[in-house]
Amino acid sequence: MAVHPVDGRMVVLHIGLPKTGTTFLQHQVFARAPELAFAHRRVTPEHERLCFDLRRYARFPALAAPFLRHRTASGLRAAAPRDPGTLLVSDENIGLDAHSLWRERGPSPESLAARLVPLAEAVAPLGQLRVLIGIRRQDQWLASRYAESSRYFDTFGQVDFDRRMARAHAAEDLTGPWRWADYGLVERAFSERLGAENVMLLSLEHLTGRPMRSVRALGAFLGGVNLRPAAVKKRRRRNARALRDNVWRMQNGAELALTSDVRDMILERFGPSNAELGARVELGF
């Protein structure tokens, strides 16, 4: 990729995944780092527009991509710090939103990585484009994501969840947005397009299990930013939908249980990919 970023500048896109500690990072870590130019949809209307444009750029057909890329690059230029430094744009729905997995529509990791290549070229004067991706052990992530998405789907329930997980387990090759659940594939897709040094996968398990080490590594990835790791040592609140271990509350009041059989199916499906990725990245699971 022929880009020539300006020394001392960096643009980092925190693209999700949802339900991997993104809200905690946004409000308890990134927003408290004065060295960061932090853009999030709840900060200003301009930031909300920038995040909206990034989500559209990730999803819209190729014909609209040049126009959306121009809008997104303009928004990034407006949000970037005047002095050399790091602009961090965080929106957990850039890669996946609440509907993508369950409707099987939305960008794959490969398609989003390909979209970011010309965007990196467009914003090269602002600095090197990097991508931060939150992940979580797949059985916990999929169950939590399903329970959270139940607010949008009247047909969601235990039987439906178990059937979907069985289909994912049986699929020889995952397609479309389901490819985000294969973290080894995700890491390869972005590293091949942007360079391995410009991609970081941060697992929720590693963040909560080794917070100071995780945040130091994250700060280094963001260009040597001090993220005040003491903030991460505070006890994290249980997600509002998590009732107890392996049980979540659905929108209709019913409980979603991650049974041992379904858990084992999911972990078996992604075990080889996790093992491969774990040789390069500290996962914590």
C-alpha positions as a Python dict, from the first residue, in 0.01 Angstrom:
ca = {
    (1, 'M'): (0, 0, 0),
    (2, 'A'): (168, 319, -116),
    (3, 'V'): (88, 569, 157),
    (4, 'H'): (326, 821, 309),
    (5, 'P'): (194, 928, 649),
    (6, 'V'): (324, 1233, 830),
    (7, 'D'): (564, 1151, 1114),
    (8, 'G'): (410, 1188, 1459),
    (9, 'R'): (52, 1161, 1336),
    (10, 'M'): (-185, 866, 1344),
    (11, 'V'): (-549, 787, 1267),
    (12, 'V'): (-688, 487, 1455),
    (13, 'L'): (-1030, 337, 1383),
    (14, 'H'): (-1177, 135, 1669),
    (15, 'I'): (-1430, -60, 1461),
    (16, 'G'): (-1579, -294, 1725),
    (17, 'L'): (-1665, -565, 1777),
    (18, 'P'): (-1973, -487, 1984),
    (19, 'K'): (-2003, -663, 2322),
    (20, 'T'): (-1626, -675, 2367),
    (21, 'G'): (-1585, -396, 2622),
    (22, 'T'): (-1615, -113, 2370),
    (23, 'T'): (-1836, 107, 2590),
    (24, 'F'): (-1597, 70, 2882),
    (25, 'L'): (-1299, 167, 2666),
    (26, 'Q'): (-1482, 461, 2513),
    (27, 'H'): (-1602, 619, 2837),
    (28, 'Q'): (-1353, 502, 3099),
    (29, 'V'): (-1028, 494, 2902),
    (30, 'F'): (-1028, 685, 2574),
    (31, 'A'): (-1235, 982, 2693),
    (32, 'R'): (-996, 1029, 2988),
    (33, 'A'): (-679, 1045, 2778),
    (34, 'P'): (-600, 1412, 2712),
    (35, 'E'): (-332, 1316, 2460),
    (36, 'L'): (-594, 1167, 2230),
    (37, 'A'): (-821, 1348, 1988),
    (38, 'F'): (-1114, 1117, 2063),
    (39, 'A'): (-1414, 1102, 1831),
    (40, 'H'): (-1727, 912, 1931),
    (41, 'R'): (-2084, 951, 1815),
    (42, 'R'): (-2198, 1081, 2156),
    (43, 'V'): (-1935, 1354, 2183),
    (44, 'T'): (-2047, 1607, 1920),
    (45, 'P'): (-2290, 1614, 1624),
    (46, 'E'): (-1987, 1628, 1394),
    (47, 'H'): (-1850, 1310, 1548),
    (48, 'E'): (-2189, 1143, 1514),
    (49, 'R'): (-2188, 1228, 1143),
    (50, 'L'): (-1833, 1096, 1105),
    (51, 'C'): (-1923, 763, 1267),
    (52, 'F'): (-2238, 742, 1055),
    (53, 'D'): (-2035, 800, 738),
    (54, 'L'): (-1783, 533, 841),
    (55, 'R'): (-2063, 281, 891),
    (56, 'R'): (-2210, 367, 553),
    (57, 'Y'): (-1870, 349, 385),
    (58, 'A'): (-1827, -2, 524),
    (59, 'R'): (-2163, -121, 391),
    (60, 'F'): (-2270, 65, 78),
    (61, 'P'): (-2216, -76, -274),
    (62, 'A'): (-1891, -2, -455),
    (63, 'L'): (-2057, 257, -679),
    (64, 'A'): (-2117, 487, -380),
    (65, 'A'): (-1779, 420, -218),
    (66, 'P'): (-1582, 714, -373),
    (67, 'F'): (-1840, 969, -258),
    (68, 'L'): (-1862, 821, 90),
    (69, 'R'): (-1484, 796, 112),
    (70, 'H'): (-1458, 1168, 33),
    (71, 'R'): (-1714, 1251, 304),
    (72, 'T'): (-1540, 1027, 556),
    (73, 'A'): (-1196, 1167, 480),
    (74, 'S'): (-1331, 1522, 520),
    (75, 'G'): (-1477, 1428, 858),
    (76, 'L'): (-1149, 1275, 969),
    (77, 'R'): (-960, 1589, 865),
    (78, 'A'): (-1200, 1804, 1064),
    (79, 'A'): (-1164, 1585, 1376),
    (80, 'A'): (-785, 1545, 1359),
    (81, 'P'): (-566, 1738, 1604),
    (82, 'R'): (-385, 2043, 1469),
    (83, 'D'): (-54, 1936, 1620),
    (84, 'P'): (102, 1595, 1554),
    (85, 'G'): (-83, 1336, 1754),
    (86, 'T'): (-341, 1058, 1741),
    (87, 'L'): (-700, 1078, 1625),
    (88, 'L'): (-903, 786, 1759),
    (89, 'V'): (-1248, 725, 1612),
    (90, 'S'): (-1442, 465, 1809),
    (91, 'D'): (-1771, 311, 1697),
    (92, 'E'): (-1846, -52, 1777),
    (93, 'N'): (-2088, -79, 1483),
    (94, 'I'): (-1848, -3, 1197),
    (95, 'G'): (-1764, -369, 1147),
    (96, 'L'): (-2093, -521, 1267),
    (97, 'D'): (-2422, -375, 1379),
    (98, 'A'): (-2705, -536, 1576),
    (99, 'H'): (-2859, -694, 1266),
    (100, 'S'): (-2565, -814, 1058),
    (101, 'L'): (-2511, -1165, 1192),
    (102, 'W'): (-2874, -1257, 1227),
    (103, 'R'): (-2984, -1127, 886),
    (104, 'E'): (-2657, -1244, 733),
    (105, 'R'): (-2605, -908, 567),
    (106, 'G'): (-2316, -673, 616),
    (107, 'P'): (-1946, -642, 539),
    (108, 'S'): (-1707, -928, 589),
    (109, 'P'): (-1366, -856, 743),
    (110, 'E'): (-1209, -886, 399),
    (111, 'S'): (-1446, -638, 236),
    (112, 'L'): (-1404, -380, 511),
    (113, 'A'): (-1026, -419, 507),
    (114, 'A'): (-1030, -360, 131),
    (115, 'R'): (-1240, -46, 178),
    (116, 'L'): (-990, 93, 427),
    (117, 'V'): (-698, 81, 182),
    (118, 'P'): (-812, 376, -33),
    (119, 'L'): (-928, 557, 282),
    (120, 'A'): (-577, 520, 426),
    (121, 'E'): (-439, 676, 110),
    (122, 'A'): (-689, 963, 129),
    (123, 'V'): (-599, 1048, 489),
    (124, 'A'): (-223, 985, 466),
    (125, 'P'): (-146, 1353, 542),
    (126, 'L'): (-320, 1301, 878),
    (127, 'G'): (-100, 1004, 965),
    (128, 'Q'): (-82, 627, 946),
    (129, 'L'): (-420, 452, 947),
    (130, 'R'): (-449, 182, 1212),
    (131, 'V'): (-734, -48, 1314),
    (132, 'L'): (-826, -161, 1665),
    (133, 'I'): (-1062, -458, 1694),
    (134, 'G'): (-1212, -584, 2018),
    (135, 'I'): (-1277, -956, 2042),
    (136, 'R'): (-1420, -1195, 2300),
    (137, 'R'): (-1427, -1573, 2334),
    (138, 'Q'): (-1676, -1676, 2070),
    (139, 'D'): (-1925, -1862, 2285),
    (140, 'Q'): (-1962, -1566, 2522),
    (141, 'W'): (-1960, -1313, 2241),
    (142, 'L'): (-2227, -1481, 2029),
    (143, 'A'): (-2463, -1540, 2322),
    (144, 'S'): (-2422, -1184, 2450),
    (145, 'R'): (-2465, -1041, 2099),
    (146, 'Y'): (-2780, -1249, 2045),
    (147, 'A'): (-2938, -1138, 2373),
    (148, 'E'): (-2860, -773, 2301),
    (149, 'S'): (-3001, -800, 1947),
    (150, 'S'): (-3325, -955, 2074),
    (151, 'R'): (-3470, -605, 2109),
    (152, 'Y'): (-3492, -593, 1728),
    (153, 'F'): (-3622, -946, 1656),
    (154, 'D'): (-3953, -1079, 1784),
    (155, 'T'): (-3867, -1438, 1688),
    (156, 'F'): (-3554, -1465, 1901),
    (157, 'G'): (-3545, -1736, 2165),
    (158, 'Q'): (-3349, -2028, 2305),
    (159, 'V'): (-3440, -2274, 2029),
    (160, 'D'): (-3354, -2025, 1755),
    (161, 'F'): (-3017, -1945, 1915),
    (162, 'D'): (-2923, -2311, 1954),
    (163, 'R'): (-3015, -2380, 1590),
    (164, 'R'): (-2807, -2088, 1464),
    (165, 'M'): (-2506, -2204, 1662),
    (166, 'A'): (-2548, -2558, 1527),
    (167, 'R'): (-2551, -2423, 1170),
    (168, 'A'): (-2236, -2222, 1235),
    (169, 'H'): (-2069, -2531, 1378),
    (170, 'A'): (-2163, -2740, 1076),
    (171, 'A'): (-2066, -2480, 813),
    (172, 'E'): (-1748, -2571, 629),
    (173, 'D'): (-1686, -2208, 540),
    (174, 'L'): (-1844, -1910, 714),
    (175, 'T'): (-1973, -1637, 486),
    (176, 'G'): (-2036, -1262, 504),
    (177, 'P'): (-2057, -1110, 852),
    (178, 'W'): (-2019, -1451, 1019),
    (179, 'R'): (-1652, -1439, 921),
    (180, 'W'): (-1599, -1183, 1200),
    (181, 'A'): (-1631, -1471, 1448),
    (182, 'D'): (-1313, -1627, 1308),
    (183, 'Y'): (-1056, -1404, 1477),
    (184, 'G'): (-756, -1556, 1303),
    (185, 'L'): (-920, -1476, 971),
    (186, 'V'): (-999, -1122, 1089),
    (187, 'E'): (-638, -1060, 1188),
    (188, 'R'): (-508, -1188, 854),
    (189, 'A'): (-759, -987, 650),
    (190, 'F'): (-657, -653, 800),
    (191, 'S'): (-287, -731, 835),
    (192, 'E'): (-257, -827, 469),
    (193, 'R'): (-418, -501, 361),
    (194, 'L'): (-284, -251, 614),
    (195, 'G'): (28, -419, 754),
    (196, 'A'): (48, -627, 1072),
    (197, 'E'): (194, -335, 1271),
    (198, 'N'): (-122, -135, 1199),
    (199, 'V'): (-370, -391, 1336),
    (200, 'M'): (-442, -474, 1699),
    (201, 'L'): (-686, -732, 1833),
    (202, 'L'): (-769, -677, 2200),
    (203, 'S'): (-962, -951, 2378),
    (204, 'L'): (-1203, -865, 2656),
    (205, 'E'): (-1063, -1153, 2858),
    (206, 'H'): (-710, -1015, 2837),
    (207, 'L'): (-830, -664, 2915),
    (208, 'T'): (-1011, -775, 3231),
    (209, 'G'): (-758, -1038, 3334),
    (210, 'R'): (-442, -833, 3282),
    (211, 'P'): (-568, -474, 3263),
    (212, 'M'): (-246, -283, 3316),
    (213, 'R'): (-54, -490, 3064),
    (214, 'S'): (-338, -464, 2812),
    (215, 'V'): (-369, -88, 2844),
    (216, 'R'): (4, -32, 2817),
    (217, 'A'): (6, -230, 2493),
    (218, 'L'): (-297, -37, 2372),
    (219, 'G'): (-135, 296, 2455),
    (220, 'A'): (176, 196, 2259),
    (221, 'F'): (-41, 98, 1962),
    (222, 'L'): (-209, 440, 1975),
    (223, 'G'): (126, 612, 1937),
    (224, 'G'): (263, 611, 2290),
    (225, 'V'): (-46, 755, 2456),
    (226, 'N'): (-77, 736, 2836),
    (227, 'L'): (-415, 572, 2893),
    (228, 'R'): (-404, 583, 3272),
    (229, 'P'): (-421, 208, 3335),
    (230, 'A'): (-541, 269, 3691),
    (231, 'A'): (-882, 346, 3545),
    (232, 'V'): (-907, -9, 3414),
    (233, 'K'): (-839, -161, 3755),
    (234, 'K'): (-1180, -52, 3878),
    (235, 'R'): (-1436, -329, 3892),
    (236, 'R'): (-1627, -346, 3566),
    (237, 'R'): (-2004, -358, 3597),
    (238, 'R'): (-2173, -670, 3469),
    (239, 'N'): (-2349, -606, 3139),
    (240, 'A'): (-2712, -517, 3193),
    (241, 'R'): (-2832, -828, 3010),
    (242, 'A'): (-2601, -1073, 3187),
    (243, 'L'): (-2801, -1229, 3470),
    (244, 'R'): (-2532, -1474, 3582),
    (245, 'D'): (-2259, -1684, 3424),
    (246, 'N'): (-2374, -1813, 3083),
    (247, 'V'): (-2725, -1670, 3122),
    (248, 'W'): (-2854, -1348, 2962),
    (249, 'R'): (-3188, -1169, 2970),
    (250, 'M'): (-3377, -1140, 2641),
    (251, 'Q'): (-3584, -837, 2549),
    (252, 'N'): (-3908, -1028, 2611),
    (253, 'G'): (-3798, -1117, 2964),
    (254, 'A'): (-3703, -1477, 2884),
    (255, 'E'): (-3360, -1615, 2967),
    (256, 'L'): (-3100, -1721, 2712),
    (257, 'A'): (-2872, -1996, 2842),
    (258, 'L'): (-2542, -2096, 2689),
    (259, 'T'): (-2559, -2469, 2751),
    (260, 'S'): (-2246, -2680, 2775),
    (261, 'D'): (-2330, -2861, 2449),
    (262, 'V'): (-2365, -2537, 2252),
    (263, 'R'): (-2059, -2387, 2420),
    (264, 'D'): (-1850, -2689, 2324),
    (265, 'M'): (-1975, -2675, 1965),
    (266, 'I'): (-1875, -2310, 1929),
    (267, 'L'): (-1535, -2357, 2088),
    (268, 'E'): (-1468, -2661, 1871),
    (269, 'R'): (-1561, -2466, 1558),
    (270, 'F'): (-1318, -2183, 1630),
    (271, 'G'): (-1055, -2372, 1830),
    (272, 'P'): (-797, -2410, 1549),
    (273, 'S'): (-822, -2044, 1451),
    (274, 'N'): (-793, -1930, 1813),
    (275, 'A'): (-489, -2151, 1865),
    (276, 'E'): (-322, -2008, 1555),
    (277, 'L'): (-397, -1652, 1659),
    (278, 'G'): (-295, -1718, 2018),
    (279, 'A'): (57, -1795, 1901),
    (280, 'R'): (84, -1427, 1795),
    (281, 'V'): (-161, -1241, 2020),
    (282, 'E'): (-233, -1266, 2394),
    (283, 'L'): (-596, -1368, 2397),
    (284, 'G'): (-663, -1455, 2759),
    (285, 'F'): (-896, -1738, 2659),
}
